[in-house]
Each structure stands twice: as C-alpha cells, then as structure tokens.
Amino acid sequence: MDQVINRQPPAFVWPTVGHPGRVPLNALVPDPEQPRKDFNKEELAALAETMKKENDGEQREIITVAHLRAEDAARYSPGRYSIVSGERRWRAAHWAGLADVEIRVKKYASRAKQKLDMYMLNEGRVGLSNIENARYMAELMREFKLDTQENLAQLIGKDQVYVSQHLSLLKLIPEVQALMDPSIPERSRLRMGTALILCRLDESVQRDISARMPQGDGVSTRRQVDWIKAELAKGDIKLEKRRLSAGTMRRVLLYFAENFEKRVAEISGFEEFDRIFDNATLAQAQDLVGRVTDAQNELEDLMKRIRGLLAQKEAAKNDTKTKAAAFVQRQVQLKELPKPKEAPAVRPQAPAPPRQPPAVALMPRRASPPVFHASKAAPEAPKAVRRVERTFNVYDDVVGRIVSKLVTRERYVELWDARKLGFQHESKPKPEFMPTRKGALGDEWNN
C-alpha cells in the first residue's frame, strides 16, 4: 500500500488527527455499515456539477473519516480510511472527475462510538428515510446494549415518541418495508402515518391490506388510513393495542402540541395563504373547511377530557390538604386536653402472719391417725392481660409520611397486607418486637 501511495502526485497532503488534508479518492472506502443505503442519482449529479473545476466549483464540506481497522486494511488496499460522513460528496467527486478530496480524521474510542457519530452526522445533513432510521436505531441499541427506548432517545438526542414510532416500523413484514425503500420516489413511497397503522396488524393482514390499498402519486395518508380502517371494520379486525405509561402519554401530547404549534405558525406565515382558494371549486373549498373544522372539534373534545382530568387531580390534591389539616388540628387538640389526675399512692400493707395449724391429739400407737386437709385454697394463676392496641410506625396516606400511632390487632393485619408498616414502606428488615402477620392473629400480639 505504501508503494501505491508514494506514486501519488506530491500535491496530496496526508492528514493527521486534528489536521485536515487532501488525499486521492482511492484512499477512501465506504463503510459497509453506513446507515444510508440508497443514493439518489439525480441528487449526486447535481452535487457533482457544483464540484467540477470547469464550473469553478469546489468541495464545500470536508469529508469525515476514520482509520481503517487492522482487519480491513489488507482487504481494502490501497484504501487507508473508512468514510464516517460525506459518502455522497465522495461519490459526487468521482462523477465530477476530481482526483482528490479534502478530509479530516477522527479517532474513536470504540466501534460503537464511530457508529453513533456516523448516524448523527448523516441524519443531520440530508435526512435518512424512515426505514433507514428505524434499522440503524435498532443497530445502535444492540451496539450500546440499551434496554429501553428512552435510553436510545437520550443517546441520539431525539424525542422518545420519535424513537418509538420509528422502531415500530420494524414490525412490518419485508414486503411492506420494501414500500418505504428510499429508492422509491418520495411521493410514491409508503408514508409514516400509514405504516404506523399497518405495523399494528398481523402479518397476513398486512400482506393483504398493503396489496389492495390505494397507492401512488396523489394518494394522501389520510385517504389510505381511512380506507384501511373501513376494511378492518368490514372484517371486524382489531388493531393491536398499544400500552403506554402515563409518562409516555404526556410526552406524546407534548410532541403533538409542539409540532401542531410549529405547523400552524408555518402555514400562517405563507405569503400566498390569502390565495388558498384560488383555482379551487366551491366543493373543494368546503371540503377543506369541513376537514379543518372536524380536526378542530376533535381537538376541543380532547382538551375537555384533559381539563376534566386536571380538575380531578386538583380536587384530589385539595382533599389531601384538607385531610392533612384536619389531622394536624386533631393532634393539636389532643395535646391541649388536660392530663388525667394521678391516683394517690397506696402504701403497701404488712403481710398477715401465717396461720398456725390446729394441735393434733396423741392417739394410740396402733390406731391410724386421722388425716387433716388444709383449708387454704390453691393460689389462682395470673390472668393474661389482653392488649387491645399497640404502638407502631406506619405510613399515613393523609400526611404522606411515616408516623407513630396506636393500632388494633385487626388494623395491624390490614396494614401488613397493604405494606404500610414502617419497615415495609422503607424496605427494611422487620424489627424483632413487631409480630408477624400470623403471630399478630395468635399469641404474639400480647407479648
């Protein structure tokens, strides 16, 4: 490889990490794991025109590369670098007849870091198609060993809803995924809204619906979705239910609100907006107004439901505050109650002298002496004291913390089952003085 490189013209400047340089085209190798798999020929031709010397063109952005791994160096000789970002410019340079391109070298701590940079640099310039995005997101999750979509969203700096929607595309069967291939013109490509409906269907239903639904230029997403829902209703086919957490639903609403606000501002800012009904029939204008009105009504219904849930939340909070205030007032009142007077101390009395047994008369030697039984009754066993209430640390929902209070045996068992005892709430070992659930129903309660 060094001999080939040494035969290059001296105008080439080999780069180092942090310092760009100019290298021959054959020194660069496309990365086989590049997220972008399709390159539009028309776009490449247009880019090549801007780079031709006769058009006073130039390479406007530096190509980012990394050193080839040792195991790839021999296979890709005389290549030295793998392309991280700028493969479109490298291909366009071939079309423009250039001999060299300007590059900069980046050093990566791991292959995973290089893949992440490859995704971020490519996605940020000319956006990847939806299916390319989905496949490479799944690759990043495997590479970084991520177990949740939230972690992936944080890694790539995207909204979790955006990540979730794209990863759900991987549930589509290969035939349907092929309809989203970037090689298909965008107007004829399967759109995201339609794909999100199809991915919630069984494979056989996906295959049947995708083959029969209206497609092609001029077919809107709304028309496709309405047609699919009508077909599902005919066959009584249910969509797969999506289970979302409360946090995810809030993020979905925020994502919708941000995009809605952005789109409204964008549409309102069109200079041609006042001519929206030019060259339109009255029926077309009325249809447009009707659809926008339907969307507005649905949004108002959604807002009524959200406001109702918010009112319930506020009422529950106020109720909790009222209960907490009543509890505190009760505690203050109990402290202010007069203490009961102590009973006067009773002096211990001296014990009575022991009772002397009566004298026994002497009897003849051979006669059996009479048997006398003591009249003193046997002492009674002390009665066990039945404990009605005991004091324990329990979690109080009203004040929202652990408090010490008296509880009955039955209440203790209820708190045990609800995991509201202090040691249960704090996930600590049970203190020895506290009975178990079974023990509380037995003799341990009085110990």
Beta strands, then each sheet from edge to edge (+ up, - down):
strand 1: 21-24
strand 2: 28-30
strand 3: 63-67
strand 4: 81-85
strand 5: 100-105
strand 6: 389-396
strand 7: 401-408
sheet 1: 1+ 5- 3- 4+ 2+
sheet 2: 6+ 7-
end
